Amino acid sequence: MNILIVDDEALARSRLRTLVGDCTDTERHALTEAATAAEAMALLTPSGGRAFDVVLLDIHMPGQDGLCLAQTLQTLSHPPAVVFVTAHADHAVSAFELDAVDYLTKPVRLERLQQALAKAQRAHRPGSGMAPPSTPATALPPGEALVIQDRGRTERVPLAEVLYLKAEQKYVTVRTAARSYILDGSLSELETRYPEQFLRIHRNALVARRAVRALEKHYDPEEGEGWAVRLHGLAELLAVSRRQVAAVREEIAR
């Protein structure tokens, strides 16, 4: 891949260059450096004559910062994948709202850089020369994802992978086919924000509309005889409140 490192600190650029060189597929990477957003744009615009697959981008720089540069990159006809590399963890949400592939905090570990470059390589960027990944029929538009803080790591969980959201005291459990995540937030807020993607089945649960498979009679030890929904890709059943049964039936009939 063609990689552009953008950082105003020469030592930081040198360290990233060394780390990229230590990656297992070094023969596929060509590296270029820029110390400012202006230098980067000079390389990325048509007159610069360079096409890059990935930009490893610092946030705090003199002049235009990394977040502004990332926003500008989105206006290009063939934008590169962006991986933020910064000493500050407090811009993660803003970074992922700009459709960043990953967010690395300094000092960068080789393993995390390899993961970020692998994500960038899998990402489909028109005109980048990288093969697009297979896209499931249920895929949502780019950028539709939940940003989750998990054990000191900031991660994007695409909405297309979320099967249900369940309120648990002061947090929300985000369930995918592979694992569960903990999200600080409100179930009502998520329902309001993503009404097309999620259906309320209970006062404490939303399910992905696309994942609803069946509505079944179910006995709950706490609530007694009732109904439960079965989701594609998940063995467990989720209780449906009586007032939401009609809405679930309507969703299945669509």
N, C-alpha and C positions, 0 to 999 in steps of 0.2 A: 504494500500500500504506500501511497505518497502521503507523508505526514508533515504537517506544519506545526512547529512548536512556537507558541506566542507567550513570551514572558519578559518583563523588563529586567529581570535579574539574570545576568550571564551565568552565574553559578547554578541557578535553577534550571536553565536551559541545558547546561552541560550535564547535570545529573539526569535529566530526562533522556537526553541523547544516549547516555551510558546505559540506562535502564532499557530503553528500546533495543539497543544493541544486544542486551542480555536475553531478550525474548527468544523463544525457540525458533521462530520463523523469520530470522533477521534478513534473509535474502529477499524477502518480499517488501521490505520497508526502505523507502528513500526519504531522508530527513532534510528539512529546510527550517531555518530559524527566523523569527522576527521579534524585535524588542518592544514594539508598540502596535496598537491597532491600525495606525496609519500604514506602517510597513506591511502588516499582514494584508490589508486591503489592496495595497499596490501589487502584491503577489497574486491575490485571488481574482482581481478584475481581469477581463479579457485582454487588456493591454499588457498585463503582466505576463501573459502567456503560460501560466502554470495552473494545473488542475490538481487539487488535493482531495484525498479520500477522507482524511481525518485532521481536525485541528485540536491539538492539546493546548488548552487556553487558560491562562491565569485570569483572575478577576480584577484584583487591585493593581492598576497600572497607571502611569502618568497619562493625562489626556483622556481619551475615550477608554472606559473600562471594559472588562471582558464581557459583561452582561449586555452592554450596548453593542459591542462587536458581534456577539452571537445573534442578536436581533437583526442586525444588518445582514449577516450571512444568510438568514432565512429569505431575504429578498432576491438572492442570486438565483439564476435559472437552474443551476446544478449545485445546491449547497452541500458542503462537506458535512460529515458527522462531527459533532462537537463533544469533546470530553473536557470538562472543567478540571483544572488542577490548581488547587488553591490552599493557602494556609488557614482559611476561614471556612468553618462548617455552616455558618448562619445564612448562606445564600442558596442552600440546596433546593428549597422549594421554588425560588425564582428561576434557578437554572433549569430545573426539570419542566417548568412551564414553558421554557424556550425550546423544548424537545431535545434536551441534551441526552446523549447516549449514556453517559455516566458522570459521576462527580467524585473526584479523588481529592483527598486531603493530604497535604505535605506533612511529614516526609512520605513520599509515595513508596509503597512496597511493590516489588517486582510482580508478585502474584496478582495484586489488584490491577496493575497496569496491563498485564496479560489478559485479564478478564475484560477490561474496558476495550482493548483493541479487538478482542474476539467479538464483543457486542457490536462494535463499529463495523467489523467486517461482515457481520450477519445482516446489518441494517441495509435496507434497500434505499439507495439514493439514486434517482434517475440520472443517468449519464456518468455515474461514478466508475463504471466498469466492473462493479462488484455484482455478483449474481444475486438476484432478489430471493429472499427466503420464501418457502411455501406459505401461503396465507390462508388460514382457515376461513370458512364461509362466514363465521361469526365475528371476524375481525372488525374492530372499530377504527375510526379515523386516527391517524397518528396524533400523539399527544394526549389521548384519552387514557389516563392512568391515575392511580392513587400513589402519592408520595408517602412512604412509610419509613419511620426511624426505627431501626431494628438493631439493638445491641451495639450502638455507636456507629452503625452503617446506615446511610440513606439509600433507599431502594425504590425504584419505580415498579409498581405492579399493574400491568395493563388491565383495564376494565374487562377486556375480552377473556381474561383468565379467571376473573372473580366469579364464584358460584353463588356465594351468599355473604351477607353482612349481618352480624348479630351483636346487639348491644349487651355488654357485660359490665355492669356497674359503671365505672368511670371511663371505659374504653370500648372500642368496637373490634370484634374479631372479623378479620377478612379471610375468607376461606377460598382457596383455589383447589384444583384437583391434586396438586402436589403437596401443599402445606398450608398452615395457618399463619397469619400475621396479626400483630396488635397495632391498632390505629387510634391515636388520640383524636377524637372527634365526636360529632353527634349524628345519630342515625337519621334524625329528621332532616338535618342539613344535607346529608348524602342523598336522601330521598328527593329533596327539593332540587338538588343540583343535577341528578341523573334520573329523571322520571321515565325516560324512554328505555333505560337499561335495566332498572330494578323495580320489582313489584313488592309491595308490603304484604306479608302473609300473617304477621303477628305484631303485637305492639313492640316486640324486641327483635324483629327479623325482617330483612329484605332479601329477595332472591333474584338472581339474574333471569330476566324474562326468557332469554334464549335457552336457558338450561332446564326449564320446567318440563318434566317428563310425564308425571302422573299425579293424580290426587287420590289418596287411599284412606280407607277407614283405619283408625289407629287408636290404640289405648295408651293414654299417658298416665303414669302413676300419680301425678299431681292434679291433672285436669280431667282425668277420667276418659270416657269414650269421646272420640272426636275425629278430626281429620289431620292428615299430614301430607306433605308434598314430597315427591321423589324427584331428584335432580339428575340429569345426565352426568356421568363421571364421578358420582358420589354414592357411597353405600348407605350413609345415614339418612334417616327421615327427619324432616323439620315440621314441627307442629304448626297447624293453620288455625287461627282463631275463627270462631263461627261467623263473625261479621265479614271475614275476608274470603270465605269459601266460594262465594259467587264470583268474585274477581279472579280467583285462581281458575275456576271452571271456564270463565270467559277467555282467559289467556290461553288455556289448552285448546280451546275450540278455534282460535284464530288461525 
